[in-house]
Amino acid sequence: MNRKKAEQVSVFPEHIGKQPLASRLRPKNLDEVVGQQHLIGSGKPLRVAVESKRLLSFILWGPPGVGKTTIARIYAEAVEATLYELSAVSAGKDDIRKILLQAENDLQPTILFLDEIHRFNKSQQDFLLPWVESGKLTLIGATTENPSFEVIPALLSRCRVFVLQSLTPDEMGLVIERTQLVQDAEAKKWLTTLTSGDARQLIGLIDSAHALYGEVTQKTVEQAGQVRLRYDKTGEEHYNTISAFIKSMRASNADAALYYLARMIEAGEDPVFIARRMVVFASEDVGLAQPTALVVANAVFEAVRSIGYPEASINLAHGVAYLASCKKDRRAYDGLRRAQQVVKETGNLPVPFKLRNAPTGLMKELGYGDGYEMYTEGEMLPDELKGKHFLDAE
């Protein structure tokens, strides 16, 4: 494979010792890759593609540090292609044009590895389409975001999507063993928990701690670098977590709701966003079962806005525990949605005359307001909807 990129790692022997630990440990073949056995195990799709040297465009979708770049390089090596590596954060159409010009005189197949492909806008993705479709360019995209939302359908239909998973604790343990730098059992356990299946982050922390302090312990890792939970406030992890949070409160599972709340707080989620969702939940899910839930949720919202972190987390926890413990009644919410659907289907049906306002004499002569009685139990809906129920629909 002929790999070309803007900043290529030196392979000269005198520089080997200066390479980052992650570079020195990077697998050279699929047998050395830790994890992703559902894709690279015997008979699995990427293993078959590598062993058969079959050219195909594909997208590797998964969290950070699980082997996307490594797998792309191993694949390109296996199919004897010239590999160009670009990051969609900084690359554009001109960079791709240069690659295509060079590819015209190349006897080897041309593969473009486009990291963070979700950062390419629609126009840039459209530009790739004819070259991928013609086979002049084989595309390997890497993304941490759901390609269903971030990659245009025409390009997505021409690529296989392979979903990579976070490494398990046992797999992270294998990575730690390969570094040969962590001897303390407690440090191994702590590192595995801290890095949440991200091998690149794991190796980086070990490398930094060892380089700065000469040993890798929980203390030296803490001193070497601050680590936060993986959480993208505009990405899928954000929506997955808030979804789990709401559904846990809906199920009256306060323990799970507090857990997902803690994850959002530790990841730095905007407390106002969390409180706003709680206000909605109070009416949507608790509703008529406990009308004061809306009062509590609003109080939490105002408290969070005026206090802020870190104390606002206490207000959030108070509100979450209360809302999760409340009985639930979605009749008001469901009734509104039923009524909205009927309005869409029937339009502006005439309001019954007895319910119409009659501010003028002419309107009274026309029958506006005739037959209206205060506190009546009679029909109030338009004639076409008589007998229709929304709040307690059968």
Contacts in CASP RR format, 6 or more apart in sequence:
PFRMAT RR
TARGET T0000
AUTHOR 0000-0000-0000
METHOD contacts of the structure
MODEL  1
MNRKKAEQVSVFPEHIGKQPLASRLRPKNLDEVVGQQHLIGSGKPLRVAV
ESKRLLSFILWGPPGVGKTTIARIYAEAVEATLYELSAVSAGKDDIRKIL
LQAENDLQPTILFLDEIHRFNKSQQDFLLPWVESGKLTLIGATTENPSFE
VIPALLSRCRVFVLQSLTPDEMGLVIERTQLVQDAEAKKWLTTLTSGDAR
QLIGLIDSAHALYGEVTQKTVEQAGQVRLRYDKTGEEHYNTISAFIKSMR
ASNADAALYYLARMIEAGEDPVFIARRMVVFASEDVGLAQPTALVVANAV
FEAVRSIGYPEASINLAHGVAYLASCKKDRRAYDGLRRAQQVVKETGNLP
VPFKLRNAPTGLMKELGYGDGYEMYTEGEMLPDELKGKHFLDAE
1 73 0 8 1.000
1 76 0 8 1.000
1 77 0 8 1.000
1 80 0 8 1.000
1 81 0 8 1.000
1 82 0 8 1.000
1 83 0 8 1.000
2 81 0 8 1.000
2 82 0 8 1.000
2 83 0 8 1.000
2 108 0 8 1.000
3 73 0 8 1.000
3 76 0 8 1.000
3 82 0 8 1.000
3 83 0 8 1.000
3 84 0 8 1.000
3 85 0 8 1.000
4 82 0 8 1.000
4 83 0 8 1.000
4 84 0 8 1.000
4 85 0 8 1.000
4 102 0 8 1.000
5 84 0 8 1.000
5 85 0 8 1.000
5 86 0 8 1.000
6 85 0 8 1.000
9 19 0 8 1.000
9 23 0 8 1.000
10 19 0 8 1.000
16 24 0 8 1.000
17 24 0 8 1.000
20 204 0 8 1.000
20 207 0 8 1.000
21 179 0 8 1.000
21 181 0 8 1.000
21 203 0 8 1.000
21 204 0 8 1.000
21 206 0 8 1.000
21 207 0 8 1.000
21 210 0 8 1.000
22 200 0 8 1.000
22 203 0 8 1.000
22 204 0 8 1.000
22 207 0 8 1.000
25 175 0 8 1.000
25 178 0 8 1.000
25 179 0 8 1.000
25 203 0 8 1.000
26 70 0 8 1.000
27 33 0 8 1.000
27 34 0 8 1.000
27 70 0 8 1.000
27 74 0 8 1.000
28 74 0 8 1.000
29 74 0 8 1.000
30 40 0 8 1.000
30 41 0 8 1.000
30 46 0 8 1.000
30 47 0 8 1.000
30 50 0 8 1.000
30 71 0 8 1.000
30 74 0 8 1.000
33 40 0 8 1.000
33 67 0 8 1.000
33 70 0 8 1.000
33 71 0 8 1.000
33 74 0 8 1.000
34 167 0 8 1.000
34 171 0 8 1.000
34 174 0 8 1.000
34 175 0 8 1.000
34 178 0 8 1.000
34 199 0 8 1.000
35 66 0 8 1.000
35 165 0 8 1.000
35 167 0 8 1.000
35 168 0 8 1.000
35 171 0 8 1.000
36 46 0 8 1.000
36 66 0 8 1.000
36 67 0 8 1.000
36 71 0 8 1.000
36 164 0 8 1.000
36 165 0 8 1.000
37 44 0 8 1.000
38 44 0 8 1.000
38 165 0 8 1.000
39 45 0 8 1.000
39 46 0 8 1.000
39 47 0 8 1.000
39 71 0 8 1.000
39 162 0 8 1.000
39 164 0 8 1.000
40 46 0 8 1.000
40 47 0 8 1.000
40 50 0 8 1.000
40 71 0 8 1.000
41 47 0 8 1.000
45 160 0 8 1.000
45 162 0 8 1.000
46 71 0 8 1.000
46 75 0 8 1.000
46 162 0 8 1.000
48 54 0 8 1.000
49 56 0 8 1.000
49 75 0 8 1.000
50 74 0 8 1.000
50 75 0 8 1.000
50 78 0 8 1.000
50 79 0 8 1.000
51 78 0 8 1.000
53 78 0 8 1.000
53 79 0 8 1.000
53 80 0 8 1.000
54 79 0 8 1.000
55 79 0 8 1.000
55 81 0 8 1.000
55 109 0 8 1.000
55 138 0 8 1.000
56 138 0 8 1.000
56 160 0 8 1.000
57 132 0 8 1.000
57 138 0 8 1.000
57 139 0 8 1.000
57 140 0 8 1.000
57 158 0 8 1.000
57 159 0 8 1.000
57 160 0 8 1.000
58 139 0 8 1.000
58 140 0 8 1.000
58 141 0 8 1.000
58 159 0 8 1.000
58 160 0 8 1.000
58 161 0 8 1.000
58 162 0 8 1.000
59 117 0 8 1.000
59 140 0 8 1.000
59 141 0 8 1.000
59 142 0 8 1.000
59 143 0 8 1.000
59 147 0 8 1.000
59 151 0 8 1.000
59 156 0 8 1.000
59 159 0 8 1.000
59 160 0 8 1.000
59 161 0 8 1.000
59 162 0 8 1.000
60 67 0 8 1.000
60 68 0 8 1.000
60 71 0 8 1.000
60 72 0 8 1.000
60 140 0 8 1.000
60 141 0 8 1.000
60 142 0 8 1.000
60 143 0 8 1.000
60 162 0 8 1.000
60 164 0 8 1.000
61 143 0 8 1.000
61 144 0 8 1.000
61 145 0 8 1.000
61 146 0 8 1.000
61 147 0 8 1.000
61 161 0 8 1.000
61 162 0 8 1.000
61 163 0 8 1.000
61 164 0 8 1.000
62 68 0 8 1.000
62 143 0 8 1.000
62 144 0 8 1.000
62 163 0 8 1.000
62 164 0 8 1.000
62 165 0 8 1.000
63 144 0 8 1.000
63 164 0 8 1.000
63 165 0 8 1.000
63 166 0 8 1.000
63 197 0 8 1.000
63 198 0 8 1.000
63 230 0 8 1.000
64 144 0 8 1.000
64 198 0 8 1.000
64 200 0 8 1.000
64 201 0 8 1.000
64 230 0 8 1.000
65 197 0 8 1.000
65 198 0 8 1.000
65 199 0 8 1.000
65 200 0 8 1.000
65 201 0 8 1.000
66 164 0 8 1.000
66 165 0 8 1.000
66 166 0 8 1.000
66 167 0 8 1.000
66 197 0 8 1.000
66 198 0 8 1.000
66 199 0 8 1.000
67 164 0 8 1.000
67 199 0 8 1.000
68 115 0 8 1.000
68 142 0 8 1.000
68 164 0 8 1.000
69 85 0 8 1.000
69 113 0 8 1.000
69 115 0 8 1.000
69 142 0 8 1.000
71 164 0 8 1.000
72 83 0 8 1.000
72 111 0 8 1.000
72 113 0 8 1.000
72 140 0 8 1.000
72 141 0 8 1.000
72 142 0 8 1.000
73 83 0 8 1.000
73 113 0 8 1.000
75 111 0 8 1.000
75 140 0 8 1.000
76 82 0 8 1.000
76 83 0 8 1.000
76 111 0 8 1.000
76 113 0 8 1.000
76 140 0 8 1.000
77 83 0 8 1.000
79 109 0 8 1.000
79 111 0 8 1.000
80 108 0 8 1.000
80 109 0 8 1.000
81 108 0 8 1.000
81 109 0 8 1.000
81 110 0 8 1.000
81 111 0 8 1.000
81 138 0 8 1.000
82 103 0 8 1.000
82 106 0 8 1.000
82 108 0 8 1.000
82 109 0 8 1.000
82 110 0 8 1.000
82 111 0 8 1.000
83 111 0 8 1.000
83 113 0 8 1.000
84 99 0 8 1.000
84 110 0 8 1.000
84 111 0 8 1.000
84 112 0 8 1.000
84 113 0 8 1.000
85 113 0 8 1.000
85 115 0 8 1.000
86 92 0 8 1.000
86 95 0 8 1.000
86 96 0 8 1.000
86 99 0 8 1.000
86 112 0 8 1.000
86 113 0 8 1.000
86 114 0 8 1.000
86 115 0 8 1.000
87 114 0 8 1.000
87 115 0 8 1.000
87 116 0 8 1.000
87 119 0 8 1.000
88 114 0 8 1.000
88 115 0 8 1.000
88 116 0 8 1.000
88 117 0 8 1.000
88 118 0 8 1.000
88 119 0 8 1.000
88 120 0 8 1.000
88 124 0 8 1.000
89 115 0 8 1.000
89 116 0 8 1.000
89 119 0 8 1.000
91 114 0 8 1.000
92 120 0 8 1.000
92 124 0 8 1.000
93 124 0 8 1.000
93 127 0 8 1.000
96 112 0 8 1.000
96 127 0 8 1.000
96 128 0 8 1.000
96 131 0 8 1.000
99 110 0 8 1.000
99 112 0 8 1.000
99 137 0 8 1.000
100 110 0 8 1.000
100 131 0 8 1.000
100 136 0 8 1.000
100 137 0 8 1.000
102 110 0 8 1.000
103 110 0 8 1.000
103 136 0 8 1.000
103 137 0 8 1.000
109 138 0 8 1.000
110 136 0 8 1.000
110 137 0 8 1.000
110 138 0 8 1.000
111 137 0 8 1.000
111 138 0 8 1.000
111 139 0 8 1.000
111 140 0 8 1.000
112 128 0 8 1.000
112 137 0 8 1.000
112 138 0 8 1.000
112 139 0 8 1.000
112 140 0 8 1.000
113 140 0 8 1.000
113 141 0 8 1.000
113 142 0 8 1.000
114 120 0 8 1.000
114 139 0 8 1.000
114 140 0 8 1.000
114 141 0 8 1.000
114 142 0 8 1.000
115 141 0 8 1.000
115 142 0 8 1.000
116 142 0 8 1.000
116 143 0 8 1.000
116 144 0 8 1.000
117 125 0 8 1.000
117 141 0 8 1.000
117 142 0 8 1.000
117 143 0 8 1.000
117 147 0 8 1.000
117 150 0 8 1.000
117 151 0 8 1.000
118 143 0 8 1.000
118 144 0 8 1.000
118 145 0 8 1.000
118 147 0 8 1.000
118 150 0 8 1.000
118 151 0 8 1.000
120 128 0 8 1.000
122 152 0 8 1.000
125 151 0 8 1.000
125 152 0 8 1.000
125 155 0 8 1.000
126 152 0 8 1.000
126 154 0 8 1.000
126 155 0 8 1.000
128 137 0 8 1.000
128 139 0 8 1.000
128 155 0 8 1.000
129 152 0 8 1.000
129 154 0 8 1.000
129 155 0 8 1.000
129 158 0 8 1.000
131 137 0 8 1.000
132 138 0 8 1.000
132 139 0 8 1.000
132 155 0 8 1.000
132 158 0 8 1.000
132 159 0 8 1.000
133 158 0 8 1.000
139 155 0 8 1.000
139 159 0 8 1.000
141 159 0 8 1.000
143 150 0 8 1.000
143 151 0 8 1.000
144 232 0 8 1.000
145 232 0 8 1.000
145 235 0 8 1.000
145 236 0 8 1.000
146 236 0 8 1.000
147 156 0 8 1.000
147 161 0 8 1.000
148 156 0 8 1.000
151 159 0 8 1.000
166 196 0 8 1.000
166 197 0 8 1.000
166 198 0 8 1.000
167 175 0 8 1.000
167 197 0 8 1.000
167 198 0 8 1.000
167 199 0 8 1.000
168 197 0 8 1.000
169 192 0 8 1.000
169 193 0 8 1.000
171 197 0 8 1.000
172 191 0 8 1.000
172 192 0 8 1.000
172 195 0 8 1.000
172 197 0 8 1.000
172 199 0 8 1.000
172 202 0 8 1.000
173 188 0 8 1.000
173 192 0 8 1.000
175 199 0 8 1.000
175 202 0 8 1.000
175 203 0 8 1.000
176 182 0 8 1.000
176 188 0 8 1.000
176 191 0 8 1.000
176 192 0 8 1.000
176 202 0 8 1.000
176 206 0 8 1.000
179 203 0 8 1.000
179 206 0 8 1.000
179 207 0 8 1.000
181 206 0 8 1.000
181 210 0 8 1.000
181 216 0 8 1.000
182 188 0 8 1.000
182 191 0 8 1.000
182 206 0 8 1.000
182 216 0 8 1.000
183 216 0 8 1.000
184 216 0 8 1.000
184 217 0 8 1.000
184 218 0 8 1.000
186 218 0 8 1.000
187 216 0 8 1.000
187 217 0 8 1.000
187 218 0 8 1.000
187 221 0 8 1.000
190 218 0 8 1.000
190 221 0 8 1.000
191 202 0 8 1.000
191 205 0 8 1.000
191 206 0 8 1.000
191 221 0 8 1.000
192 202 0 8 1.000
194 205 0 8 1.000
194 221 0 8 1.000
194 227 0 8 1.000
195 201 0 8 1.000
195 202 0 8 1.000
195 205 0 8 1.000
195 227 0 8 1.000
196 229 0 8 1.000
196 230 0 8 1.000
198 230 0 8 1.000
201 227 0 8 1.000
205 221 0 8 1.000
205 224 0 8 1.000
205 225 0 8 1.000
205 227 0 8 1.000
206 216 0 8 1.000
206 221 0 8 1.000
208 221 0 8 1.000
208 224 0 8 1.000
208 225 0 8 1.000
209 215 0 8 1.000
209 216 0 8 1.000
209 217 0 8 1.000
209 220 0 8 1.000
209 221 0 8 1.000
209 223 0 8 1.000
209 224 0 8 1.000
210 216 0 8 1.000
210 220 0 8 1.000
212 220 0 8 1.000
212 223 0 8 1.000
212 224 0 8 1.000
213 220 0 8 1.000
213 223 0 8 1.000
213 224 0 8 1.000
214 220 0 8 1.000
228 266 0 8 1.000
228 267 0 8 1.000
228 268 0 8 1.000
229 263 0 8 1.000
229 266 0 8 1.000
229 267 0 8 1.000
230 237 0 8 1.000
230 267 0 8 1.000
231 237 0 8 1.000
231 238 0 8 1.000
231 241 0 8 1.000
231 263 0 8 1.000
231 264 0 8 1.000
231 267 0 8 1.000
231 268 0 8 1.000
231 269 0 8 1.000
232 238 0 8 1.000
233 268 0 8 1.000
233 269 0 8 1.000
233 270 0 8 1.000
238 269 0 8 1.000
241 260 0 8 1.000
241 263 0 8 1.000
241 264 0 8 1.000
241 267 0 8 1.000
241 269 0 8 1.000
242 260 0 8 1.000
242 264 0 8 1.000
242 273 0 8 1.000
242 274 0 8 1.000
242 277 0 8 1.000
244 256 0 8 1.000
244 260 0 8 1.000
245 257 0 8 1.000
245 260 0 8 1.000
245 261 0 8 1.000
245 264 0 8 1.000
245 274 0 8 1.000
245 277 0 8 1.000
246 277 0 8 1.000
246 281 0 8 1.000
248 254 0 8 1.000
248 256 0 8 1.000
248 257 0 8 1.000
248 259 0 8 1.000
248 260 0 8 1.000
248 324 0 8 1.000
249 257 0 8 1.000
249 281 0 8 1.000
249 285 0 8 1.000
249 320 0 8 1.000
249 323 0 8 1.000
249 324 0 8 1.000
250 281 0 8 1.000
250 285 0 8 1.000
250 328 0 8 1.000
252 324 0 8 1.000
252 325 0 8 1.000
252 326 0 8 1.000
252 328 0 8 1.000
253 324 0 8 1.000
254 320 0 8 1.000
254 321 0 8 1.000
254 324 0 8 1.000
254 325 0 8 1.000
257 320 0 8 1.000
257 321 0 8 1.000
257 323 0 8 1.000
257 324 0 8 1.000
258 317 0 8 1.000
258 320 0 8 1.000
258 321 0 8 1.000
258 324 0 8 1.000
261 274 0 8 1.000
261 316 0 8 1.000
261 317 0 8 1.000
261 320 0 8 1.000
264 274 0 8 1.000
265 271 0 8 1.000
265 309 0 8 1.000
265 313 0 8 1.000
265 316 0 8 1.000
268 309 0 8 1.000
271 304 0 8 1.000
271 308 0 8 1.000
271 309 0 8 1.000
271 312 0 8 1.000
271 313 0 8 1.000
271 316 0 8 1.000
272 301 0 8 1.000
272 304 0 8 1.000
272 305 0 8 1.000
274 304 0 8 1.000
274 316 0 8 1.000
275 297 0 8 1.000
275 300 0 8 1.000
275 301 0 8 1.000
275 304 0 8 1.000
275 305 0 8 1.000
275 315 0 8 1.000
275 316 0 8 1.000
276 301 0 8 1.000
278 297 0 8 1.000
278 300 0 8 1.000
278 301 0 8 1.000
278 316 0 8 1.000
278 319 0 8 1.000
278 320 0 8 1.000
278 323 0 8 1.000
279 294 0 8 1.000
279 297 0 8 1.000
279 298 0 8 1.000
279 300 0 8 1.000
279 301 0 8 1.000
281 297 0 8 1.000
281 323 0 8 1.000
282 293 0 8 1.000
282 294 0 8 1.000
282 296 0 8 1.000
282 297 0 8 1.000
282 298 0 8 1.000
282 323 0 8 1.000
283 293 0 8 1.000
283 294 0 8 1.000
283 332 0 8 1.000
283 333 0 8 1.000
284 330 0 8 1.000
284 333 0 8 1.000
285 323 0 8 1.000
285 328 0 8 1.000
285 330 0 8 1.000
285 333 0 8 1.000
286 293 0 8 1.000
286 294 0 8 1.000
286 323 0 8 1.000
286 326 0 8 1.000
286 327 0 8 1.000
286 328 0 8 1.000
286 329 0 8 1.000
287 293 0 8 1.000
287 294 0 8 1.000
287 328 0 8 1.000
287 329 0 8 1.000
287 330 0 8 1.000
287 331 0 8 1.000
287 332 0 8 1.000
287 333 0 8 1.000
288 329 0 8 1.000
288 331 0 8 1.000
288 332 0 8 1.000
289 326 0 8 1.000
289 327 0 8 1.000
289 328 0 8 1.000
289 329 0 8 1.000
290 326 0 8 1.000
290 327 0 8 1.000
290 329 0 8 1.000
293 322 0 8 1.000
293 323 0 8 1.000
293 326 0 8 1.000
296 319 0 8 1.000
296 322 0 8 1.000
296 323 0 8 1.000
297 319 0 8 1.000
297 323 0 8 1.000
300 315 0 8 1.000
300 316 0 8 1.000
300 318 0 8 1.000
300 319 0 8 1.000
303 312 0 8 1.000
303 315 0 8 1.000
304 312 0 8 1.000
304 315 0 8 1.000
304 316 0 8 1.000
307 315 0 8 1.000
331 391 0 8 1.000
331 392 0 8 1.000
332 391 0 8 1.000
334 393 0 8 1.000
335 390 0 8 1.000
335 391 0 8 1.000
335 393 0 8 1.000
336 390 0 8 1.000
338 390 0 8 1.000
338 393 0 8 1.000
339 390 0 8 1.000
342 385 0 8 1.000
342 388 0 8 1.000
342 390 0 8 1.000
346 384 0 8 1.000
346 385 0 8 1.000
349 382 0 8 1.000
349 383 0 8 1.000
349 384 0 8 1.000
349 385 0 8 1.000
350 382 0 8 1.000
350 383 0 8 1.000
351 382 0 8 1.000
352 379 0 8 1.000
352 380 0 8 1.000
352 381 0 8 1.000
352 382 0 8 1.000
352 383 0 8 1.000
353 366 0 8 1.000
353 367 0 8 1.000
353 368 0 8 1.000
353 369 0 8 1.000
353 370 0 8 1.000
354 369 0 8 1.000
354 370 0 8 1.000
354 371 0 8 1.000
354 372 0 8 1.000
355 369 0 8 1.000
355 372 0 8 1.000
355 380 0 8 1.000
356 363 0 8 1.000
356 367 0 8 1.000
356 368 0 8 1.000
356 369 0 8 1.000
357 363 0 8 1.000
357 368 0 8 1.000
357 369 0 8 1.000
358 364 0 8 1.000
358 367 0 8 1.000
358 368 0 8 1.000
358 369 0 8 1.000
379 386 0 8 1.000
379 387 0 8 1.000
381 387 0 8 1.000
381 388 0 8 1.000
END
